[in-house]
Amino acid sequence: MRWKTPTRSVVNARGSAPVPEGDSIHILAGKLRPVLVGRVVTRFEARPLPKAATDDLVGHEVVAVEARGKNLLVRFDDGRVLHVHLKMLGRMRVEAQRAEGARAHFRRAPPQIALEVEGARVVGNRIPVLRLLRSAAAEARSPDLAGLGPDLLAETFDESGAIARLRTKGETEIGAALMNQGLVAGIGNVYKSEILFLEKIAPRTPLAQVRDEALAKLLARARWLMRKNVAARGPRTTRFALAGPNKWVYGRAGRACLVCRAAIVRIYQGPPPGRSTYFCPRCQS
Ligand SMILES: [Zn+2]
């Protein structure tokens, strides 16, 4: 069987900022759902899962594809769940079946994961977290999933639950706390910098100094931006319909703030070696 490879991968089509955040995982789930749900698995290989476990899924139907924060969950009809986390480098894409007789292409190394159903397959590489959970009970015990904070992109976002979790980390700098998926799920490096800029909050501010109303506005801003990007499916942007760069501060160290012209600064926050945060020292003072 031959497979047609799209020119860009589903979550790699992000221009200058390809690292998956909650929005890209929701976009990915949206692309996988029509391909997989309601279809029977015809072949499944996934390293490092044991072959016996993956072979055993052949003949089972995919019943749901979900995104939770930055986690992707593929549910099967016997209760098993494939849990994938792409972290920084993992990539997944859909390949449509190529008509027989089409031009053969070069043989490439087999993908790390290949989940085939009739007419299509999903492939992925460089995926650091790949687990096959046996049941909902196993899912509830999984530290990565059970410990997740409220998902910003869920149909209904538990805002007060997220604020209550953030309140447990009063001494933590807000720029580090927003990346902690156990407090609120979905925000990655790009949105962290952008929402702090838009809400004029300095990234080094300890959470205890940020009032509930300001946190609520910040989370609402994040949810609005991420939902808009999921709907648009284009390059990630926080400056819709504005001329110039598609982000306010992210990736713009040393360049002029688009509001006040001061030079944008980059710092590192969170557990060593830290993640980069970009901010305007004048607008966010
Ligand atoms: Zn500024």
Boltz pocket constraint, residues with backbone or C-beta under 6 A from the ligand:
constraints:
  - pocket:
      binder: B
      contacts: [[A, 257], [A, 258], [A, 259], [A, 260], [A, 261], [A, 262], [A, 280], [A, 281], [A, 282], [A, 283], [A, 284]]
      max_distance: 6.0
